[in-house]
Amino acid sequence: MERSQIREFISKNHRTLAIMEALLATVIWSSSFVIVKFGLETLGPLTIAGLRYSLGALALLPLFLINRPERKPISGNLWLRLIIIGISSYTIGNGALFWGLKYIPATTGSFLMGMIPLLVMIGGVTFLKEIPTRWQGLGVFVSLAGSVVFFSGGLQPGEPLGIAIVALGLIGFMTFSLLGRGIARERSLDTLVLTTTPLIIGGLTTICLALIVEGIPQFTTRSLWVVIWLALVNTSFGYLLYNHALRELTALEMNMLMNLTPLFTALISWIMLGERLGLWQGIGLVIMIVGVFLVQRGRKKVNLDE
């Protein structure tokens, strides 16, 4: 087997693994919208977010410290980006999302996340110079058309407020996606550092904010289990998968795979919460998924000999 063929084989396997990692992270995070709804029965949204990410970081800390002597010092520029990642994603993004879920169904919350690829596409072109192909651009706008169809049946009382709050979180998630992709693409930090450091920063910031806004939390057995599960599975494991997959996938590709979240959330919500999709919501969901596959179909070919 020639050298170029070997490199092509390795590259394809790396990409396949990255897609599998991204899909597993999508399934895990799809359940978050449902699990958070259970936690909101007794805990505030900022409290759930802060505890989730702080405990998630704590679970990763032993692995982080074991490999610490082998790492190079983090530059000031990287520290600034890690701080922005932590606050934009975990404090602003997820804090707003959890808050918004008090007013909207779990499936609607996850569907709103489908707006992120448009923001990421614009930001990726501007800041990362990752130019989408025509198919990828078409895929994004097909997904947006799915969003229009999804909401064409109208909104329930209280939903406009929830949607406005989640929209604020989308800006935070866009910032997280672009900065995370930039660092992962540079290989300037290993996956564990890129995962753990922003978790610590964002988690502690959110806990301090929660104590000021929501006060001392009152736990029940179920809410305690909700926080532990979100921290260990949906945070520690989920973000490790996500950041590792970003080494092979572009920010746009990753977020378009994440657009499958509403499908999985709808299934989980139907089983656990009894939430059902209407006809137009189901059609909109299908249209969005078509957009996901258009983006994957339109991925640029990479010259492995360069």
Secondary structure, DSSP 8 states (H G I E B T S, - for coil): --HHHHHHHHHHHHHHHHHHHHHHHHHHHHHHHHHHHHHTTTS-HHHHHHHHHHHHHHHHHHHHHHTGGGS----HHHHHHHHHHHIIIIIIIHHHHHHHTTTS-HHHHHHHGGGHHHHHHHHIIIII-----HHHHHHHHHHHHHHHHHTTT---TTHHHHHHHHHHHHHHHHHHHHHHHHHHHHT-S-HHHHHHHHHHHHHHHHHHHHHHHT-S----HHHHHHHHHIIIIIIIIHHHHHHHHTTTS-HHHHHHHGGGHHHHHHHHHHHHT-----HHHHHHHHHHHHHHHHHHHT-----TT-
